[in-house]
């Protein structure tokens, strides 16, 4: 079962509980804090382009990378409506390639948790360090092990909407630190009946210490770790962490 195929068409509807505007304002504040008020910004795992559009609205020249063709199709529809000059690339985040460097990289909605191998996460950080301008910043979030173990693991979430319904079955393996999302969708057809489709998503839990170590091993500098999209210190019951890392090794000379 392929992740984010049929779900791509209804992803935004079922994610309407996420305050992307607030997250976007937070990212803008952090970017400006580190001197990035304009220029090229890359979003890794851009999905349907919601955050890409928000940052483009702030005046950034946006590039979006995602490995799900169906999600990018939704993003490009938004681009037509908004008129923003956004470049979308169909690439895996651990193998992304750009023609040059960017001022900043962002990644939201726990995209890095989808990388279930440590080496893939490290490779993302190495590529980020390579493609960032001197002292450029990489801002990203991850779901915590606490969230998988205490809030998601072995839970079933169901929701019924006018335009579709879903059943989301979660199973967390604390030894492997892998959370499996079994997603069953029921989407209406033109004849009034519903079509069933199934997808599986895999995410891995990483500790704050592991991510910090990967950042340093990739040659980047860790600037900050926050509880979710705040300026608070991480807690034991933090459900999401936001990291700020900085490029090291280049100069403008």
N, C-alpha and C positions, 0 to 999 in steps of 0.2 A: 504494500500500500504506500502510495507516494504522499509525502507531506505537502500541505498547502496547494492542492490541486483544486478540487471543488470548493474547499473552504475559502479560497482566495476571493471568490465572488461575494461572499457574505462576511468576510473577515471584519470589515469596518463596522458592520451592524452589531456583531457580537462583541466588539471591543469598544463600544461607545461608553463604557464605564471608565475608560482610561482618559485622564485629563491631559491630552497631548498639548493643549495650549499652555497649561501651567508648566509642563516639562520643557516645552520649547522656550518659554521665558527664562526658565532656570538655566538651560543650556546657553542661551544668549548672554546671560549675566556672567556665567563662568568663562565663556569665550572672551568676552570683553575684559574680564578680570586679568586675563593673560595676554591681552593685546590684540585679540582677533576680533575686530569690529566689522571687517568686510573681507572680500577675497574668496578664494576657492575653499570649500568645505566638503568633505566626503562623508556620506552616511553609509556605514556598513550594515547590511541586513535591513535595507530600507523598506522592504515589504511593499505595501500599497502606496507608499510615498507620503503618508500623512505628515510625518515630522519633516521630511524633505521639503514639502510645500511650506510648512510653517517657517522654517529657517530661510527659505527663499524669500518669503514675505518680509523677513527682517533685513533683506538686502544682500544675503550671502549668495555667491555663485555655487550652486549645488551640483554635486555628483552623487548618484545613488547606486549602490551595488547590492544585488540580491541574486540568489541562485534558483529562485522559483519564477519560472517564466509567467505563470498565471498571475502572480502577485505584481510583477512588473507591468503586466498588461493593464491592471487596475490603476497603477501609478501613472501610466502614460495617458490614461483617460482623464485623470485629474489634471495633468499637465496641459492638456488641450483646453480644459475649462478655465484654468487659471491664467494660462498664457506665460507662465514662468519658463525661462530658458534653462531647463534642468536636463542634464545628461544622465541617462540610465544605462547601466552595464549589467549584463547577465553573466555573473561570475561568482565563484565560491569565495567567501571572505578570506579563507586561508591561502588563496591563490590569486588574489586580485592584482591587477596590473593597471598602472596609470601611465600617461605620457610624460608626466612631470610631477612635481611636488605640490602639496596643498597646505594651506595654512592651519587646518585643523581636521580632525576626524572625530565623528560621533557615532555611537551605536546604542540604541535604546531597546526596551522591551526584551531584556535578557537574551539577546541574539547570541552572545558568546557561550551561553549555556548549551546551545545546540551543538557545540563542538565537544564531542565526548572523549576526545583523545587529548592528553596534555600537550603533545607535540604540536597539534593543530593550533591550540591557543597561543603557544609560544611563537609559532610562525606568524600569526596575526600581528603580534607585537613587534616582531622583527620587520614585517612589511610596513607596519605603521611608522616605525622609526626610519625606515628607508624612504618612505614617500612623504613624510612631513617636512615642511620648511624648517630651517634652523630654529630651535626652541618652540616649534609648533606643538599643539596639545592634542591628546587623544582622550576624549571623555566617553565613558561607557558604563553600563550597569550590568549587574548579574543578580539572579535570584540566589538566595542563600540556602544552605543546607537546612537551616531551621524551617524555612518555608516549605521545602519539599517534605521534610520529615514530619512536621507538626501540622501543617495546614493543607497540603495537597495530597500527600501519600495515602493510597488506599481510600480515596474519596471519589464519589461519583457526583458530578455536577450536571444538571440538566436545565435547559431553558427553552421555552416555547415562545416563538415570535410569529407575527403575522406572515413574515416573509421566509420563515424556516424555523426549524428546531434542531437542537443538538443534544447529545449525551456525551459527556467528557469523563472517561474513566481513568483515574490516576493510579499508578502503582510505583512505589518507590523502593528500591533496593539499597539499604543503608551500607552494605558491604561494597557494592560496585559504585554506589553514589549515582545511580542512574534512575531517573524518573521517566516512566513510559506513559504517554498520553494516548489513550485509545479514543479516537473521535468518531462518532457516528452522526452523520448529518441527514436530515430529512428536508429536502428542498422541493417547493411546489413546482409542478409542471403546468404547461398551458392547458392541459385537459382537466385540471383540477385535482389530479392525483399527486402523490408525493413520491419523489425518487430518493432512495436510500444510497448513501455512499459512506465509505469508511476510510480513515487515514490513521497513521500512527506517527507520533512525534517523540523524539528522544532528547532528553536534556540531562546534563551532568552537573552535579553540585560541586563547586569549588570553594575552598575556604578563602578568607581574606588573605591569610598568610601565603597560600599557594599563588594567588593572583599577583600579590606584591613581588614574590620571588620570580615569577615568570617575566614580569615587567623589567626587573633589574637584569635578569639573564639575557633579555633581548637587547640590552644596552640603553633602555629608556630610564628616565628619572621619575620616580613616584612623587607626585606633588601633594595629593590629598585623597582621603577615603571618607565618604559621607554615608550617613543613614538615608537611603533612598534619595529623593530629590530635595534635600535640605542641606543645611550646613552643620547638622548635628553629628556627633561622634557615633560610629557604629555601636550597636548594642547586641547582646546575646540573642535577643528576639527580633533583630532587624530582618525584614523579609526581602529587602533589596538593598544593594550597596552600589554607590556611584563612585567610580575611580577617576582621577585626573592624573594622566601621565604626560611627560614632556619628552620631546625629541632630544637626543644627545648625540654628539659626534660630528655635526656639520657646522659650518660657519659661512657667513656671507662673503668672505674674502675669496 
